[in-house]
Amino acid sequence: MTSIAIVGAGPQLGLAIARTFGSQGYDVALVSRNRARLDDLVGILTAEGITAAAFPADVLDRDALTQALKDAASRFGGIDVLEYSQWARSAAPR
């Protein structure tokens, strides 16, 4: 199975990308710092028949981000596509 990791996943662009790739059969790994928001997104995607999982990490914490991506790769047998929207980090409130 192919997979995509979406770093900085949120309810707008991240969710739209997840839906686009998920509808094409990709497993979706969502990465952002807010676990509750990630769980909400996973619930939405799962309800739409898309395989998705949450991997919380702050992109400014290199070790945490590296571990999240390793965990996602382990869960889905690798990461085929990596999407990172740089503006998502700076635009998102803490």
C-alpha angles and dihedrals in degrees: 000000000000122000143195128206114208111199114200091022114187141162096274122035095010093051092046091052091046091052093048095051094035091054087056092056101267120142108233127223112192118202126187137119099257110081095187092053091047091051090052091052092047089052092052093048094044090052087055092053096257120135107232139158136189124238110180117209139137109239090220090061101076094191093050092047092048091050093048091053091047090050091049092049090050092049095048102030094253139334116266099178128029119197120188122172105200094199091056091073096049096041098048117093117234 
